[in-house]
Amino acid sequence: MSGPQTPEPALRIQGDAPTGARDEDAADGIQHSHRMLSFSDALLSIIATVMILPVTHTEISPEQVLGEPQSAVSRFDKSIQKLLATRIAVYLMTFLIVTVAWAAHTRLFQVVGKIDDTLALLNLACMMTITFLPFTFSLMVTFPEVPLGIFLFCMCVITIGAVQALIVVYAFHFPHLLNPQIESSAHRALYRQHILGIVLRGPALCFVAAGFSLFFYPLSYLLMAMVIFLPYVSKVSSWCKGRLVGPQEPPAHSMEFFTFDLHEPLSKERVEAFSDGVYAIVATLLILDICEDNVPDPRDVKEKFHGSLVAALSVYGPHFLAYFGSFATVGLLWFAHHSLFLHIRKATQSMGLLNTLSLAFVGGLPLAYQQTSAFARQPHDELESVRISCAIIFLASIFQFAIWTTALLHEGETLQPSARFGGREHAFMFAKLALYPCASLLAFASTCFLSRFSTAIFHLMQIAVPFAFLLLRLLVRLGLALLCAMRGLTQPATQAEEDAHAPLLPAAC
């Protein structure tokens, strides 16, 4: 027998078993799922992000857009806008479907606490199917009216659901792999039925969508879009049923652990890991166009630039400027996201949805880079590109601000005390999250009045915002100090009035 053990240091991660239990599980071929979940989060974030590549690397020509060359510039521009809008819409839908798969994976491994070799291999089969999604998406983007791409995409989603259902069945067949709460429950069969029903709802919709793709593909897109909002439709229908039928007594066996309740907390660690993966991949994708399109051909360097590589690279100056500006945008959006989740204690389902929408537009930033660097010699197209880029940045940042607003509605549960209303970091977080929405909206509005300087306005925004981030805390402190000074000059006559105004300013005042 071993002697008495001293308490574990604070480094042990929550949910880890003691060392002796880990050794015993390892001897039985059982292991904790932390590393497998980290691998899955990284892979899913990569797959979700590379969905933008078919959009950014699909060439748009008059022949492709209109079927034949056209001399009318306005008609050509409208066709480009329509085609680009279609591709962006399909990208957003598929990105959100991948994040639905990630959310289902997160919920699933809240139920499955431990894994063995079989579960690890089943998870790899699920991940392998997910890696095939970008190919099917490329077919959908290139041939939006051909049913094969939609059919293959739906079949991939069905296969993912089937593998996840196998994971559920296998884990419940060996209860020692389950979460302790479910393992000790007397209603494991009801849990299994309930979880299988939730896991298979999305694949069932995709099965119907695959069938409709063979003869009426627009309905297939509608059904696939329903997969994204299915949890919220279910929540609304349950609410309406409760309003019509009235409150009902809860069943004796409670199954609240694995649900898609809008207010149920997500795993904050997995939300951060998935988000960091998306930001990292987006930042990396930006360099692909530099490496692919901005390396001069040796023959051109010799013939056109008399062997001067510096002169040849100078031609691509606007492209490098667009790259550095885009990277700074991605980095600062990540910094704002990091600061936001640093003050969040618990992520609700609604916050998870807003985070997913923000990440979807962050994934579109390579398209913004491609748009701002591809039309340097076409002023009209450049104006449209700048406006698209401003819209993408605005939507990516405004959803971050919406996460903050949603957290404030339940600040007692979701936010750290310093970030709540009246806390020391509240004003600074408000300014930090509002900076990019205001800057991108101002740049978009400026291009409406100064369209000839659209590129200069956009690059000015990309340069000014990083400096604004550096000076932001100083400006906020100066503003708060000014408010404190004004408050000192107009000291309330009674203590009651002072207490009423106190929450509006930091405690330092």
N, C-alpha and C positions, 0 to 999 in steps of 0.2 A: 504493500500500500504506500502511496505517496504521502509525504508530510503535508502539513497545512500550507496552503498557497497564499501568497500576498495578493492584494487586489491588482487587477490588470491596470496598466497605465492608460491614460486618456487617449492613446493612439488607436485603440481598438475601434473598428467601425461598427456602427450600430447594426445589429442583425447578425454579426459574426458569432460563431459558436466558440466556446473555449478551446484552447489548444488541444486538450485531450480528446474532446469530441471530434475536432477536425481530423485528428490522426485516426480515430476509429472509423469515421466515415470514409477516409481515403483508403483504408484497408479493405472496405467493402465496395470500393468503386464508386462511392457517392462523394460529390463535391458541391461546394456552394457555387452559385451561378453568377457571381459578380463579374468575373473576367469574360464569360460568355456574353453577358449583357452589354459590357463595354464594347466588345467586338461587334455585336449586333447593332448597337446604337451608331457606331462609326460607319458600318456598312450602309445602314438605312439612310443616314444623313448624306452619304456620298451619292447613293442612288437617287434620292430626292433632288439633289442639287444638279446632277449632270443631266437632268431632264431638260434644262435650258439649252444644252448644246445643239440639239437639232433646230431650235429656233434661231440661235445666233449664227449657225453655220449653213443655213439654207439660203442659197443665192436667189435673189429676187430679180427677175429679168422681165422685160415687156412681154416676151413670148410666153413665159410661164404664167404671168398674171392675167393677161388678156387673151392669150391664144394666138395672137398675131401682133406684129409691130403697130404701135399707135403713135400718131403725131400730136394728139391732144394731150398736153401736159396735165391738165386738171383731171382728166379721166384716168390717166396713169397713176397720179398721186392718190386718188381715191381708191383705186384698186390695190395699191401697195398698203394703204392704211387698213383696208378691209382684210387683206390676207394676213398682215401682221397682227391685227386684233384677234383674228381667228386662232392663230398659232399661240398667242399669249393666253387666250382663254383655255385652249386645250392643255397648255402647260400648267396653268393654275389648277385645273381640275385634276390632272394626274399627280401633281405635287401633293395636293391635299389628300388624294387617295392613298399615296404612299405614307403620309403622316397618319392617316387612319389605321393603316397596317401597323405602324410603329406604336400607336396608342393601344391597339389591341394586344400587341406583343408586351407592352408595359403592364397592362392589366393582367395578362395571362401569367406573367412571372411574378405578380403579386400573389397569385394562387399557388404556383409551383415554387417552393422555397429552395429545393435542392435538385440537382441533376445527376444522372448517371450517363454512361456512354451512349445508351440508346437515345435518351433525350437530347444529348449534344448532337448526335447525328441527325435526328429529326429537325432540330433547329438549323443545322447546316443545309438540309434540304429546303427548308423554308427560305433561307437567305439566298440559296442558289436560284430559286424561282424568282425572288425579288430582283436579283441582278439582271434578269432577262427583260424586266419592264422597260428600260430605256430603248431597247430595240423595237419593241412593239409601239412605244410612243413615237419613235422616228417614223414608223410606217403610218401612224395616225396623222402626224403633221404633214408628211409628204403627200399622202393620198387620203385626205379627210373624207372623201366620198366613197372610198373603197372599203367594203366591210371587213376585209381580212385583218387589218390592223386593230380595229375595235374588237373583233372576235378573239384574236390572240391575247390582247390585253385582258379581256374578261376571263379567258381561260387561265391566265397567270394568277389573277386574283382568286379564282375558284380553287386553284391548286394550293395557294397559300392558306386559304381557309381550311381546306381539307387536311393539310399538314398540321395546322394549329389544333384542329379537332382531334387528330391522332395524339398530339401531345397531351391534350386534356384527358382523353381516354386512358392513355398509358399512365399518367400521373395518378389518376384516381384508382387504377388497378393496383398501384403500389403506394399506399397512403403515406408511407414514411417520406415520400418526396414532396408532399403537400405542405402548405403553410400550416403551422401548428394549430391555428384557430380552426381550420377546416378539418385537419386530421383528427382532432378530438371531438368533432361535431357528430351528433347522432343522425344528421340529415345529409350525409355526404352524397347520397344518390340524388337528392333534390338539388344540391349544389351543382353536381355534374350536369344534370339536365338543364339547369338555368344557364350555366356558363356555355354549354354547347349551343344553346339557342342564340346567345349573344354573338358568339364567334362566327356562326354560320349565317347570320342575317345579311351581312354585306355580300358574301359569295353567292347567296341565293338571288339577290338583286342583279348581280353581274351575270348569273346564269340566264336570267330573263333577258338582260341586255344583249347577251351574246346571241340569243335566238332572234331578237328583233333586228340585230345588225344585218341579218341575211336578207331582209326585205324592206326595213324602214329604219335606217341608221340614226336619224335625228332623235327618235325615242330612246335609242341606246345611250346617247350622250346624256339625256335627261335622267335615265335610270342610274347611270354611273355617278352623276352629280348627287343623286339622292343618297348614295353610299356615304358621302361626306357628312351630310346633315342628318343621317338616320338617328343617331343618338338624341339629337335635339328635337327631332320630330316625335320620337318616342316619348321624350319628356313632356312636350306640349300636349300630346294626346292623353297622357296619364293625368296631366293637370286638368284638361277639359273634362275627362271622364269623372274626376273627383268633384268638379263643379256641378256636373249634371246629375250624377248619382248620389253624391254626398259622401261624407267621410265614412270609411269602412274600418272595421277593426283589423289591426295588423295580424298576420298569421302567427301561429305559435312558433314556427320555425323561421327565424329571421335570416334573410340572405342579402344583407346590405353590403357585404364586403366586396363582391365583384359586380359592380353596376356601372352604368354610365351617367350617374347623377351629376348634374351640372355643378353642384357644389362639393362633390367628393374630391378630396385632395389627390393630386397626381404625385408621383415620385419626383420631388424637386431636383434630385441629383440626376435622374435620367433626362428630365427636361433640359437641364443645363448641358449635359453631355451631348444630347442630340443637337441642341442649338449651336454649341461650340463647333461641332462637326460641320454643320451647314456653313457657318461663317468661315471656317478654315478652308473648306473646299472652294467656296466662292472666291476668296482671296487668292487661292492658287490658280483657279481657272483663268483669272485675268491675264496671267503671264503666257497662257497658251497662244493667244493671238499674237503676242509680241514675238514669241519664238518661231511661230509658223509663218507669219506674214511680213515681219519687219527685219528679216535677215536678208541682206542684198545678195543677189545672184553674182557669183564671181565674174561671169562674163560681162554683166552690166557694169560692175565696178570698173572693169578694165576698159570697156569701150566708151561708156558714157561719162565716167568720172575720172578717167585717166589714172586708174589705179588707186585713187584716194578713198579709203574706206570711211574716213571721217565725213567727207563730202556726201558719200552715198547715204550714210546714216542720218545726216542732217535733214534729208528729205522726209524722214519719218518722225521729225520732232513733235508734231501735233499728236501722233499716236502715243509717244512716250509720256507726253503731258497728260493725255487722257488716262493712261494707265496709272500714273502716280496719283492723280486725283481720284480715280475710282478706288484704288487700294486704300487711300486715306478715308474715303467714305465708308467702305466696308469695315475698316478698323475702328472708326469712331462709332459706327452703329453697334459693333460688338462691345465697345467700351461702355456705351450707354446701357446695353442689355446686361452686361456684367454688373454694372452699378445697380441696376434695377433689381436683379435677382439676389444681389448681396443683401438687400434690405427686405426681401420677401421671405417669410417664414414658411408659408404653405401655398402651393399653387393649386387653385381650383380648376375644375374642368373648363369653365368659361375663360379663365386666364390662359389655359392651355390652347383653346381655340384661337384666341387673339394672338398668342405667340406663334401658332402655326401660320396664320395669315401674314404676320410680319415676316416670318422666314420665307414664305412663298415669294414675297416681293424682294427680299434680300437675294434670293436665288435668281431674280431677274436682273440684278446689277451687271452681270457680264453682258446682257443684252444692251443695257444702258451704255456700257463702255464701247461695245461694238457700234452702236448707233452714233455716238459722239465722235468716233474716230474714223468712220467709213466714208463720210460725205464732206470731207474738208473742202472740196472744190465746188460744191453744189449748195449755195446759200439757202435755197428754199427747203431742200431736203434736210439740211442741217438744222433749220429752225424746228421742223417737226421732230427731229431726233432729240434736240435739247429738251423740248417739251415732254417727250416720252420719258426721258431720263429724270426730269424733275418730278414727274408724276410717280415713277417707280420709287424714288427716294422718299417722296412725301408719304406714300402709302406704307412703305417699310417702317418709317419712323412714327407715323401717326398711330399705328397699331401697337407700337411700344408704349406710347403715351396712353392708349386705351387700356393696356394691362395695368398701368399705374393707377388710372382712374378706377378700374374695377377693384383693384386691391384696396383703395381708399374707402370703398363702400363697406368693406368688412375689415377695416384696418386692425381691429382688435385681434383678429385671428390670422390675418395674412401678412401683416407688416411688423417689422421691428419697431420698438418704441421711438427710436430716434427719427424714423422716417414718417411717423404719423403726423397728422395735422397739429402744428405747433411744435413739432420736434426740431432738433438742431439741423437735421439734414433735409427737412421737408422742402424748404424753399429752394435749396440747391438742386435736389432731384427734379423738382418741377421745372426749373430753368434748363437743366441738362436735357431732359426728355422733350422739352418744347423747342429746343434750338433748331434741330434739323427740319421739323415740320414747318416752322416759320421761315427758315432760310430757303427751303425748296419752294414753298408757296410764293415767297417774294420774288425769287428768280423766275418762276413761271409767269407771274404777273408782269414782271419787267420786260419779258420777251414779247408780250402783247403790245407794248408801247415802243420798245426799242428793238424791233425784230432784226435790224441790220447788225446789232451787236449781241446777238443771242449767244454765240460761242464765248465771247469775252465775259458776258454775264455769268454763264454757267461755270467757267473756269475760275472766275472771281469768287463765286460761292464756294467752290471746292477748296480754294486757298484760304478764304476768310474763316470758314467754320473751324478748322483746327486751331487757329489762333484764338478764336472765340472760346473754344473749350479750355485753352490754357488760361485765359483771363476770366473764365466764368466764375470760379469760386471767389476771386478777388472782387468782381463786380457785384456778386450777390452779397458778400460781406459788407461792401460799401453801402449797398442799398439798405441792408438791414440795420447797419450802424446809423444811417440817416434817419430811418424810421424810429430807432431807439432814441436818437437825439430829439426828434420832433415829439416823441412821447414824453420825454423828460421836460420839455418846455411847456407842454399842455398837460401837466400832472392832474389826474382826476381829483375831485374834491373829496370823494368818499372812497373807502376801501372796496366797497361793493362794485363801484364802477371800474376800479383798477383790476379786480379779479375777472370782471366780464371781458375786459380787453386783453388780459394776459395770454390766452391761448393763441392769439394772432401773431405773437412774436416769440423768438427763442427765449429760453430761460435766462440767457446772459443779460437780457434787458432788465 
